[in-house]
Amino acid sequence: MTPFLGELAALGTSLCWSATATFFTLAGQKVGSMVVNRSRLLLAILFLLTTHWLLQGTLLPLAAGWERWSWLALSGIIGLVVADGFLFQAYVSIGPRLGSLLMSLSPVVSAVLAWLVLGEKLSWGQMAGIALAIGGVMWVILDRNGLMRASPDRRRYLWGVLFGLGAATGQAVGLILAKKGLSGDFPALSGNVIRMLAAGTTLWAVTFFQRQAGETVQRLLQERRAILNIIGGAFFGPFLGVWLSLIAIQLTHIGVASTLMALPPIFLLPISYFVFKERLGWAAIAGTVVAMMGVAILFWV
């Protein structure tokens, strides 16, 4: 097996999520975040079923067993529906930057839960690398336009913080459940199919219950340019990114994997500069260096 394959998959996940964040931001500016969220899951399911059929010979991993299906389905609902729902609401309440900052706490929650539930242990060096990488991520995000200003609406601010913490916790719980479902070298692609089907079915059941399915389709037809961005985001995010994330948690510690997967704010710096024309300060660059030092420690300890 290739050395550091799990860590490389986690870094690939960060790169994919950086790309998908860009695509979904462009699409969300046109049709709104909820329409993007619903559409991305349908497209991801289509990509995954096609790939699973080509590589595994079947559309669905029906031989996985009900226990494995249960763990992975619950992981998909919590990680892809509940956590993402909290995250989108945090973006609305306190903005995407502070929401991302709170989401970066997910590795801490993951490491604690992995220690409590799975009995995983991290060396002092790995813990130092995790702390350094998280510190770098936080430094970068905090530098971007002064995130620590208090909101004039204290109640809205408090709820936004709680939603952000809920998103981080939901993502961590989803990873823990996914690792249990992937035990025994179960194919990560098949696990992703199960998670995405459960998430998509749940989210669209809620959409139909709220009678918003027609509105979703109508908004997409009115902004057809957004469809291309949603397709790109769905490919790099729920399809390729989540697939790589499952490979990562299968082959390395959850604390290490989730830390490396928390680096999109770092990779988004050049994208923000060249695509969204944001100005970057020296603190953002220094934070990037600190985060990369943390990643290096994780590789070599």
C-alpha positions as CSV (number, residue, x, y, z in Angstrom):
1,M,0.0,0.0,0.0
2,T,1.2,3.5,-0.8
3,P,2.7,5.3,2.2
4,F,0.6,8.1,3.6
5,L,-2.3,7.1,1.3
6,G,-4.9,8.1,3.9
7,E,-3.2,11.5,4.5
8,L,-2.9,12.1,0.8
9,A,-6.6,11.3,0.4
10,A,-7.5,13.7,3.1
11,L,-5.4,16.5,1.4
12,G,-7.2,15.6,-1.9
13,T,-10.4,16.0,0.0
14,S,-9.4,19.5,1.0
15,L,-8.6,20.5,-2.5
16,C,-11.9,19.1,-3.8
17,W,-13.8,20.9,-1.1
18,S,-12.0,24.1,-2.0
19,A,-13.1,23.7,-5.6
20,T,-16.7,22.8,-4.7
21,A,-16.9,25.8,-2.3
22,T,-16.0,28.0,-5.3
23,F,-18.5,26.4,-7.6
24,F,-21.3,26.4,-5.0
25,T,-20.6,30.0,-4.0
26,L,-21.0,31.1,-7.7
27,A,-24.2,29.0,-8.0
28,G,-25.6,30.1,-4.7
29,Q,-25.3,33.8,-5.7
30,K,-27.8,33.0,-8.5
31,V,-30.2,30.5,-7.0
32,G,-29.7,30.4,-3.2
33,S,-27.9,27.9,-1.0
34,M,-30.9,25.6,-0.4
35,V,-31.5,25.0,-4.1
36,V,-27.8,24.3,-4.5
37,N,-27.8,21.9,-1.5
38,R,-30.8,19.9,-2.9
39,S,-29.4,19.8,-6.5
40,R,-25.9,18.8,-5.5
41,L,-27.1,15.6,-3.8
42,L,-29.1,14.5,-6.8
43,L,-26.2,15.0,-9.1
44,A,-23.8,13.3,-6.7
45,I,-26.0,10.3,-6.5
46,L,-26.1,10.1,-10.3
47,F,-22.3,10.3,-10.4
48,L,-21.9,7.7,-7.7
49,L,-24.4,5.1,-9.0
50,T,-22.7,5.3,-12.5
51,T,-19.2,4.9,-11.1
52,H,-20.3,2.1,-8.7
53,W,-21.9,0.2,-11.6
54,L,-18.7,0.6,-13.8
55,L,-16.3,-0.3,-11.0
56,Q,-18.2,-2.8,-8.9
57,G,-20.7,-4.2,-11.4
58,T,-23.8,-3.3,-9.5
59,L,-25.8,-0.1,-9.0
60,L,-26.2,-0.6,-5.2
61,P,-24.1,-2.4,-2.7
62,L,-27.0,-4.6,-1.6
63,A,-24.7,-7.3,-0.2
64,A,-23.3,-4.9,2.4
65,G,-25.7,-6.2,5.1
66,W,-28.3,-4.2,7.1
67,E,-25.9,-3.3,10.0
68,R,-23.4,-1.7,7.6
69,W,-26.2,0.0,5.7
70,S,-27.5,1.4,9.0
71,W,-24.2,2.9,10.2
72,L,-23.5,4.5,6.8
73,A,-27.0,5.7,6.2
74,L,-27.1,7.3,9.7
75,S,-23.7,8.8,8.9
76,G,-25.0,10.3,5.7
77,I,-28.0,11.8,7.3
78,I,-26.1,13.4,10.2
79,G,-23.0,14.4,8.2
80,L,-24.6,15.5,4.9
81,V,-28.1,16.7,5.9
82,V,-28.0,17.8,9.6
83,A,-24.4,19.1,9.7
84,D,-24.7,20.9,6.3
85,G,-28.1,22.3,7.3
86,F,-26.5,23.8,10.5
87,L,-23.6,25.1,8.5
88,F,-25.8,26.8,5.9
89,Q,-27.8,28.4,8.7
90,A,-24.6,29.6,10.4
91,Y,-23.6,31.2,7.1
92,V,-27.0,33.1,7.1
93,S,-26.8,34.2,10.7
94,I,-23.1,35.1,11.2
95,G,-21.6,34.8,7.7
96,P,-19.5,32.2,5.9
97,R,-16.1,33.2,7.5
98,L,-17.2,32.8,11.1
99,G,-19.1,29.7,10.2
100,S,-16.0,28.2,8.6
101,L,-14.0,29.1,11.7
102,L,-16.4,27.2,13.9
103,M,-16.5,24.3,11.4
104,S,-12.7,24.1,11.7
105,L,-13.2,22.8,15.3
106,S,-14.5,19.5,13.9
107,P,-11.1,17.8,14.1
108,V,-11.0,18.5,17.8
109,V,-14.4,17.0,18.2
110,S,-13.5,14.0,15.9
111,A,-10.3,13.3,17.9
112,V,-12.1,13.3,21.2
113,L,-15.0,11.1,19.9
114,A,-12.5,8.7,18.2
115,W,-10.7,8.4,21.5
116,L,-13.9,7.8,23.5
117,V,-15.8,5.6,20.9
118,L,-13.1,3.9,18.9
119,G,-10.2,3.8,21.3
120,E,-7.9,5.6,18.9
121,K,-4.7,7.1,20.3
122,L,-2.7,10.0,19.0
123,S,1.0,10.6,19.8
124,W,2.1,13.9,21.3
125,G,3.6,14.8,18.0
126,Q,0.4,14.2,16.2
127,M,-1.5,16.2,18.7
128,A,1.0,19.0,18.3
129,G,0.5,18.9,14.5
130,I,-3.2,18.9,14.8
131,A,-3.0,22.0,17.2
132,L,-0.6,23.7,14.8
133,A,-2.7,23.1,11.7
134,I,-5.9,24.2,13.4
135,G,-4.2,27.3,14.8
136,G,-3.0,28.2,11.3
137,V,-6.5,27.7,9.9
138,M,-8.0,29.9,12.6
139,W,-5.3,32.5,12.2
140,V,-6.1,32.8,8.4
141,I,-9.8,32.9,8.9
142,L,-9.7,35.4,11.8
143,D,-7.6,37.7,9.7
144,R,-10.1,37.9,6.9
145,N,-12.0,41.1,7.5
146,G,-12.0,40.9,11.3
147,L,-14.3,38.1,12.3
148,M,-14.3,38.8,16.0
149,R,-16.6,41.8,15.9
150,A,-19.7,41.3,17.9
151,S,-23.0,41.3,16.0
152,P,-25.4,44.1,16.8
153,D,-28.1,41.4,17.0
154,R,-26.8,39.4,20.0
155,R,-29.6,36.8,19.8
156,R,-28.9,36.1,16.1
157,Y,-25.2,36.0,16.8
158,L,-25.6,33.5,19.6
159,W,-27.8,31.2,17.4
160,G,-25.3,31.5,14.6
161,V,-22.5,30.4,16.9
162,L,-24.6,27.4,18.1
163,F,-25.4,26.4,14.5
164,G,-21.7,26.5,13.7
165,L,-20.8,24.4,16.6
166,G,-23.6,22.0,15.7
167,A,-22.2,21.8,12.2
168,A,-18.7,20.9,13.5
169,T,-20.2,18.3,15.9
170,G,-22.4,16.8,13.2
171,Q,-19.5,16.4,10.8
172,A,-17.4,14.8,13.5
173,V,-20.2,12.3,14.4
174,G,-20.8,11.6,10.7
175,L,-17.1,10.6,10.3
176,I,-17.2,8.4,13.4
177,L,-20.3,6.6,12.2
178,A,-18.8,6.3,8.7
179,K,-15.6,4.7,10.1
180,K,-17.7,2.1,11.9
181,G,-19.7,1.4,8.7
182,L,-16.5,1.0,6.6
183,S,-14.8,-1.5,9.0
184,G,-13.4,-4.6,7.4
185,D,-12.0,-3.0,4.3
186,F,-15.4,-2.3,2.9
187,P,-15.1,-0.3,-0.4
188,A,-15.2,3.5,0.3
189,L,-17.1,4.0,-3.0
190,S,-19.9,1.7,-1.8
191,G,-20.0,3.5,1.5
192,N,-20.3,6.8,-0.2
193,V,-23.2,5.5,-2.3
194,I,-25.1,4.4,0.8
195,R,-24.4,7.7,2.7
196,M,-25.4,9.9,-0.3
197,L,-28.6,7.9,-1.0
198,A,-29.7,8.2,2.6
199,A,-28.9,11.9,2.7
200,G,-30.5,12.7,-0.6
201,T,-33.6,10.7,0.2
202,T,-34.0,12.4,3.6
203,L,-33.4,15.9,2.2
204,W,-35.8,15.5,-0.7
205,A,-38.5,13.9,1.5
206,V,-38.3,17.1,3.6
207,T,-38.4,19.2,0.5
208,F,-41.6,17.5,-0.8
209,F,-43.1,17.7,2.6
210,Q,-42.5,21.5,2.6
211,R,-43.8,21.7,-0.9
212,Q,-40.7,23.3,-2.3
213,A,-39.7,20.8,-5.0
214,G,-41.4,22.8,-7.8
215,E,-39.8,26.1,-6.6
216,T,-36.4,24.4,-6.7
217,V,-36.8,23.3,-10.3
218,Q,-38.2,26.6,-11.3
219,R,-35.3,28.6,-9.9
220,L,-32.8,26.3,-11.7
221,L,-34.5,26.8,-15.0
222,Q,-34.4,30.5,-14.6
223,E,-30.7,30.5,-13.9
224,R,-29.3,27.9,-16.2
225,R,-25.7,29.2,-15.9
226,A,-25.9,28.1,-12.2
227,I,-26.5,24.5,-13.3
228,L,-22.9,24.2,-14.7
229,N,-21.5,25.5,-11.4
230,I,-23.7,23.0,-9.5
231,I,-22.5,20.2,-11.7
232,G,-18.8,21.1,-11.1
233,G,-19.5,21.5,-7.3
234,A,-21.3,18.2,-7.1
235,F,-18.5,16.4,-8.9
236,F,-15.7,17.7,-6.7
237,G,-17.7,17.8,-3.5
238,P,-20.3,15.1,-2.7
239,F,-18.9,12.7,-5.3
240,L,-15.1,12.9,-5.4
241,G,-14.4,14.8,-2.2
242,V,-16.6,12.7,0.0
243,W,-15.2,9.5,-1.6
244,L,-11.7,10.6,-0.8
245,S,-12.7,11.6,2.7
246,L,-14.0,8.0,3.3
247,I,-10.7,6.6,2.0
248,A,-8.9,8.9,4.4
249,I,-10.8,7.9,7.5
250,Q,-10.5,4.3,6.5
251,L,-6.7,4.4,6.2
252,T,-5.6,6.9,9.0
253,H,-6.6,8.2,12.3
254,I,-9.8,10.3,12.3
255,G,-8.1,13.1,14.1
256,V,-5.4,13.3,11.5
257,A,-7.8,12.9,8.6
258,S,-10.3,15.4,9.8
259,T,-7.5,18.0,10.5
260,L,-6.2,17.7,6.9
261,M,-9.7,17.9,5.6
262,A,-10.2,21.1,7.5
263,L,-7.7,23.0,5.3
264,P,-10.0,24.4,2.6
265,P,-9.7,27.9,4.1
266,I,-6.0,27.7,3.4
267,F,-6.4,26.5,-0.2
268,L,-9.2,29.1,-0.8
269,L,-6.7,32.0,-0.2
270,P,-5.4,32.1,-3.8
271,I,-8.9,31.3,-5.2
272,S,-10.3,34.2,-3.2
273,Y,-7.5,36.5,-4.5
274,F,-7.8,35.6,-8.2
275,V,-11.4,34.7,-8.5
276,F,-13.2,36.9,-5.9
277,K,-10.6,39.7,-5.9
278,E,-10.2,39.7,-2.1
279,R,-7.1,41.4,-0.6
280,L,-4.9,39.2,1.5
281,G,-2.8,40.5,4.4
282,W,0.5,39.2,5.8
283,A,-1.3,37.5,8.7
284,A,-3.2,35.3,6.2
285,I,0.1,34.3,4.6
286,A,1.7,33.6,8.0
287,G,-1.3,31.5,9.0
288,T,-0.9,29.5,5.8
289,V,2.7,28.7,6.7
290,V,1.8,27.7,10.2
291,A,-0.9,25.4,8.9
292,M,1.4,23.8,6.4
293,M,3.9,23.2,9.2
294,G,1.2,21.4,11.1
295,V,0.5,19.2,8.0
296,A,4.2,18.4,7.7
297,I,4.4,17.3,11.3
298,L,1.4,15.0,10.8
299,F,3.2,13.4,7.8
300,W,6.5,12.7,9.6
301,V,5.7,12.0,13.3
